[in-house]
Amino acid sequence: MLTIAYIGNGKSANRYHLPFALKLKDKINVKTIYSRSGRQTWQPIAGVHYTTDLDDIYQDPAIDLVVVSTPSHTHYAVAKDVLLHGKNVLVEKPFTETSAEAQELFALAKEKQLFIQCYQNRRFDSDYLTAQKVIESGVLGDLLEVEMHFDYFRPEVPTSVKEFSLDTSYLYGHACHTLDQVIAYFGEPDDVHFDVRQLLGANRMNDYFDIDMYYGALKVSVKSSYFRIKPRPSFVLYGKQGMFVKADKDQQEYDLKHFYMPDHADFGIDQPENYGTLTYVDDAGRYHEEKVVSEVGDYSRVYDGVYETLVNGAPKLVKDEETLLQIKLLEQGIQQCRR
């Protein structure tokens, strides 16, 4: 059993972490949740100790892992404090604001023989897993282009943010999902082209990005905007023999926002109308167009991976070098913003 505590008791902890940690009842025991204010705006969890005293975590020898789910600009300082108090740590994304901070945390963890990892739950999005299944089926032939979109129509968000900051940056806040998906599956690119914008003008919120990553003849594009009244497909794959379009994103976040939790058997499950469409020509020249049943997404697989590493000595699910590469790409991209 892995006994864990949380620093941070907001939306991140209660929506994207706790439902999935609590799902693994035979592996994970949630013991303590810290928040500085002590305010409780979420339903308390029976048996969990809520505290405003960090020593309830740091001085508790039963706690094996601390999860940092505080605002992103605090991740480096909080994670470093956790390590200095001798605790393993799982850090919400974006891991840090700079690659230098990330390198320092990895070095400190190594020095103290502790575990530190970024919480990359989007590796277990159903649309991402389904796209992988289609690629690996081989029916598309040689893969030529991948388009990944993460769009909103929320013009009130960038309009309300009057000054640029990394905390409100769309690149840091959302490319930390999609860039990790690309890196995890395709590895380090040969070349990268950034188009990172502030559609409302200089020194305003970064509200758009378009990143092209090149792997030989393959181009993988990660695109996002706050001003798409109709979102582009979540995934589009193009190969020499066909294409695959997955219009809808993973359903886990939709269910979580409606407080429909993973204890329901159909949580996060695509319905047939959500399935992607695969179109291709086979080796005999026959044309095919068919629906592809979506893979099942499951964010609890991150916690399962952490358990396997800390309890059974398995390799880290998210490698240090993958996190460092992602932060370096975020650093490069944000340089295009005008302040």
N, C-alpha and C positions, 0 to 999 in steps of 0.2 A: 504494500500500500504506500502511495506517495502522498504525504501530507503537505498541503499548499496554503499559502496566504496571498492576499491581494493588497497592493497599495493602489488605491483609487477605487471609488464605489459609484462611478457614474455610468453613462450609457455603454461605454466600451466594455467595462467589466460585466455589467448585468445583461447586455444584449449579445455580445460576441464571444464572451469567455465562459461565464458561469453556467449557462445552460448546457454547454458541451463538456465542461469538466464534471459537472454533477451527473451527466449521463453515464460516466464510467465508474459506477459505484463500486466495482470490485478492484479498481486500480487507484482512484483518486479520492482523497478525503479533504474537503475544503474546511479549514479550521478557523481562520481569522481573516477579517476584511477591515482594512484601515482606511479612514478618510480624515483629512485635516479638520473639516468642519463638523463632522459627526452627523450632518443632515442625512436623513433617510428618505429618499424620494422613490425608492424602489421597494418592492415587497421583500421584507426580511426573510432570510432562509433559516428555517428551523435548525437549531443545533450549531449555527455559526456564531462566533464571537465577533461583534462589531466594536471597533475601538478607535480612539483618537490618539493613542499612545503607540508610537512605532516600536517601543521596547517590548510590547506584547508580541511582536513578530521577531525582532532581533534577539531577544533573550529567551526565546522558546526553542529548546533543542529538538522538539518534535517536528518542527517545520523544515521540510526538505527543500522547498522551492518557493520563491516569491515571484508573483506575476505583477509587472509594472504596467498599469493601465491608466496612467496620469496623462495630462496634456502633452503633446508631442515635444514641445520645447523643453520639458523637464526630464525627458527619458534618460539622457546621458547622466545628469546629476543624480537622479534617483537610483538608476541601475548601478552606478559606481558606489553609492552609499550602501546598497544591498551587498555588493561584493565585498566591500571593506568590512562588513559585519559578518562575513563568512557564510553567506547564503547563496545557493544557486538561484539563477534569475532567468525568467522569460519576459521579453520586452515587446510590448505592442509596437506596431509599425506606425510611422517610419522610425526605424531603430534609433537613429541619432540624426542630427542636422548636418554633420560633416563626417567625412571618411576618417579624419584624424581622431575624432571622438570615438568612432567605432573601433578603430585599430587599438586605441588605448584600452577600451573595455575588454576586447578580446585578449590583449596582452595581460591585463590585470587578472582576468579569470584563469588564464593559463598559469600565471605565477602562483595563484592561490589554489590551483587544482580544483576549480569550480566550473560549473556549467553556466553558459550564457548563450541564449539563442533569440532570434527575432520570431515573433508570432506571425507566421505567414499562412493564415487560414485559407486564403483564396486559392492556394494550391489544391484545395478540395472543393472548388466550385463545380457544379455539375456540367456547366457549359464547357469549361476548360477540360474536364476529364473526358467529355464526349468528343471534343475536337481532337484530343489525343487518340481516342479509339479510332476515329475515322482516318487520321493520318497513318496509324499503324496497321490499318486494314490493307493498305497498299492500293486501293481501288482508284485513288486520285492520280496514280503515277508519281513521277517526280514532283515534289512540292515546289511551287514557284513563288507563292505569295500568301501571307497570312495577315488579315486585318482584324484587329481587336478594338472594340469600341466600348466606352463606358460613359454614356451620355445622360444628361439631365435637362429638364427645362425648368430652371430655377433662377430666373433673372433677378429675383429679389435678393439672392445671396450675394453675388458680387456687387450689386448696387448698394447694398447696406455696408459694405466694407470700404472704408474711405482711404486706407493706406495699405501699401504692400507689406506683407510679412510672410515668413516661411510658415508660420502657424496657420495662416489662411490660404496658403498656396495650394491650388488645385493639383499642381505637379507633385508636391510632396504628399498631399493628402490622398491622392488616388493613383498616381503612377507607382506608388509603393506597392500597390496590389498587382497591377498589370505588368510592370517591368519584372517583378519577381517571377511571375508566371513564364515570361519569355526566357529569363535566365535559367530557371529551373529545368525547362524542357530543352531549350536549344543551346544553352551555354553562353560563353562570351562571344559577342559579335565581332566580325572583322572591322566593321565601321558603323558609325552612328550619325544620323542627321537629326538635329533638333529644330522644331518650330514651336516655341513656347511664347504665348502671347498674354497681353492684358487688353482684352477687347474694349474695355472702358477707358483706356489711356494710361499714360505714364503714372507710376507710383500708386496704381490701383491694384486690386486683387488679380493675381494670376488665375485666369478663368478658362484657359484653353491650352491644350498641348497636342502635338502631333510628332511622334518620335518614330523614325525609320531605322531599323536595325538590320544589317546586312550579314548574311552567312553564305558566302559564295554567290550562287545565282539566286538564292532565296532572300526575299525581303519580308520582314515582319514589322508591321506598323501598329503602333499603340496610339489611339486617338481618343480624346475626351473634350467635352465642352459643356458649359452650363446653359447654352443657348440653343439646344436642339429640341424643338417642340415635338418632333417625332424622332425617337432615338434610332440611330443606325443599328444594324444587326450586331449582336454581341460578338459573334465570330463569323468570318468568311474565309474559307480556305480555297485556294486555287492550285490545281495541279495540271500536269500535261494532259490528263485524261478526264478531268472533271472538276467539280466544285462542291462545296458543302456550305450551307448557310444555316446558322443557329441564331434566330432572331432574338429570343428571350434570354435574359440573364438567369443565373442560378436563383432558385426560388427560396433559398434559406433566409436571405435577408428580408424578402417580402413577408414571409411568415413571422419572422422575429419582430418586425415592425408592427405586426398586428397581434403580438403577444400569443402567437400560436407556436408552442414550444416543441423541442425535440422529443418530448415524451409521447407525442402523437405519432402513430405508425406512418402516417402519410406526410409527415413534416418534410418540407423542402422537395417533395417529389413532383417532377414535371408530369403534367397531363398530356395526352396525345396532341392537343392543340399547341403545346409548347415544344414539341419535338422539332429538330432541325431537318432540313431537306438535303439529301445527297443526290447529285446528278452526275452521271459519268457514262463513258463508253468503255465497254469491256474489251478484252483482247480479241474477241471475235467480231468486234465492230457493232455490237448490240447496244442500244441506248437504254439507260436505266434512270428512273427518277423515283426515289423512295424516301420514306420517313425513317429517321434513325432514333431508336428508343434512347432517351437520355440516360447517362450514367447517374448514379445517386451521389450527390454531394454530401459531405459530412465533416464539419469543422472539428468534431471531436477527434479526428485522426491526428491533429496536431498534438493534442494532449496524450494520445496513445503513443505517439512517437517520442515525446519527452519522457514518458514512463519507461519505454523500452531503452532509452539511452541511460537514464539515471539508475534504473533498477537492474537492467539486463546487459548494460554495456554496449548497446547497439550504436552505430554511427549517428551523428546528429542528422535529423531530418532536413534542417536548413543549414547548409555549410557556411562557415565564416566567410569564405572567399565570395560566396554568392551575395551575402549581405553587403560586403565591402564594395563589390562591383555595382550593386544597385545604388548605394549611397553616392558613389563617385558619379554615376550617370545623372542622378538628381542634382548634384552640385553643378555639373557641366550645364545641364539644361536650364537651371534657374538663372544662370548668368545672362540669359537673353532678356530678362525682365528689366524694364526701365524704371528707375527709382528717382 
